[in-house]
Amino acid sequence: MNGRSFKFWWWNILTLWLTLIPSCSTIPSNSFNPRELNLLINELGQYWNMSSLYIVYNSKATNTEFIRDILEDLHQNGSYFQELPQLIVDDGHIVQRFSEDKYFNSNSLVLTLMHHINDDVLEATVNATRRRRMCFSIFLVRLFTHEVEYQRFFETLWKYQMRRPLLIVNGGQLLTMDPYPNLQVVNVSGEHVSQMYPQAQGIRNFKGYTIDIPVQTNLPYTFWYWFEKSHEYRVDGLSGYSIHLLLKRLNITMNVFPYYAEESNFLNLEKINELLLSGQIELSPHLVSIFKQKDLDYSYPYIMTSRCVMMPMPQKHSDKFVVIHWSFWILLAIVVVLQEIIVLMLVRLSRQQKKENSIVLLNHQQRLLMLLSTILAIPMPPLRLPSWRQVSLYVFVRLICIFFLINMGGLYISNIFSTELTSRVTSAYFKTSSPQLEDMLASNVPLMLHNSESQAVLELFHKLHPQWNGFVNASSEEIHSNRRNLNPAFMYLVSTEEFDIIDEQQHYLQQRQRFVLLDICHGSYPFQMQLRADSHLTELLHMHILHVRETGLYNYLKKYLFHRAKIFGKMDYIRDGNRKRPEANELDSSFQLNPLRPMLLVLSVGYTCSIIAFMCELYGERIVRKIRRAG
């Protein structure tokens, strides 16, 4: 025998041996005959009120004669499924046929004929039942299956959230599962049909079922901390604390742990999606706004908000109600000149008539008192003017006109002063205008954007101002780092919930060092939580979100969020006293109004003027007499 004949002979023996091994361990096809299977299917359908039947088979390994026998028994008189919709489909066309079938729902029964426990038809069935994995399913395995493979099989089904499976193996052994608190295989052979499927609806007590919760920092939505009393990590934030309340109420044990991706704990949505898609985690407490749909479940929108521009506080333009301007000096000079003119006229008249006692001359002190009284618009001290008999009528009229001009001019000046002061102070205090688009464009501060949102924001700003190109693309870590430190070199896009926390952090900063939220916003963004596809927690999370929003619990959680974050060391107030002070040449010569102290200024000016007027009314004549005696 040559070498080639020996190889050919050895290959035939090996092929025959591989063929005989499965045949020795294979249960004959009539060990669980179609009549017994149909009897079980009819009992299950009648008790659970099933609405339709679907038979899925592997076109490469399934005996079509077995399927034909099943259908013959199902169409006999008295069969529960005789008049109900039925469909037979192979694994190659199952996804398309199931998606197009209008009768397929959560009350349907899917019978999957498998050659062995790892048959590819299992994956095809799982993919076809997406979004309807609450349906009833029976997996009939023809080949002998070891008990060690039962656990792995049901773990695979639970990973895909097949909620109501029934496994038929080894000639008629019926197995199902109990996933709470830990997945267990349950033998239901000989049990009533009511016990053959696990409870899948209306569960409110999960018996300590454990789920993993990886947490990444995304303030104010999620953050984590170490709780000393229970020696465990806990999740907090607008969405994190809400999830904590829900799972605690459902008696679900949370295995919370900080999740780092590439040595960063900041939210990395791609890594979280990988964990969900691979089935490593069931629920993510992080709030995300979806730009591209994944094969995941999404909660109802927990927050609906817009992303607005947050920019450094623009240079404050203080209101100036006393401006040291040339017109003011001219007006003051006119008043003084008019006063001196009248004094000179009185002196001239006194010399002409040589009657020193008839006219009281105004000395220097009297002129200052008269000027002060005129400017402050308070009652002037009584001054003796010559009568029309002592002087000519023409001179007397001129004196009256000049005195009238001085008094009315002073009253006018004082009223303008007080009116401008009051109006500008109250205007600055109650009606401070927020920065607008013009302030943003004039600030020359670039807007920092993430790559995923840059295109949509660019379209918005090109409509508002096509020539403005002040944008900087950055990664999530860079944006988070600059925004956390309130770097005034950039503007940022934040939601109103995020700005509420930032505004609280900058509470002790000076006004010119703060950030302000503009009315320039983009979108309306629904922020949602993500779950594993067809998660058993989806409906419960939907109801929880509706309860949180309708009862006002969300506002309560938001109210005390900063306090909790400050206690557990995730954030604190930002204080910065080492800022550059203005240079001497930068100070304006005018008296500028700071709206932080307007009421004190108005009160002090009002009290001062009132005290002066009151003193002049009480002691005005006495003061004039003393001045005359001193003169």
Secondary structure, DSSP 8 states (H G I E B T S, - for coil): --HHHHHHHHHHHHHHHHHHHHHHHB--GGGG-HHHHHHHHHHHHHHHT--EEEEEE-TTT--HHHHHHHHHHHTSTT-TTSSS-EEEEETTSHHHHHHH-TT-STTEEEEEEESSTT-THHHHHHHHTTT-TTSEEEEEE-B---THHHHHHHHHHHHTT--EEEEEETTTEEEEEE-SSS-EEEE-TTS-GGGSS---SS----TTEEEEEEE-BBTTTBEEEEETTTTEEEEESTTHHHHHHHHHHTTEEEEEEE--BTTB-B--HHHHHHHHHTTS-SEEEEEE--SS--SSEE-S-SEEEEEEEEEE------EEEE---HHHHHHHHHHHHHHHHHHHHHHHHHHHHT-TTTS----HHHHHHHHHHHHHT----------TTTS-HHHHHHHHHHHHHHHHHHHHHHHHHHHHHHHHHHHHHH------HHHHHHTT--EEEEHHHHHHHHHHHHHH-TT---EEEE-HHHHHHHHHTT-TT-EEEEEHHHHHHHHHHGGGS-GGG-EEEEEEEEEEEEEEEEE-TT-TTHHHHHHHHHHHHHHTHHHHHHHTHHHHHHHTTS-------------GGGS-SSEEE-TTSHHHHHHHHHHHHHHHHHHHHHHHHHHHHHHHHH-
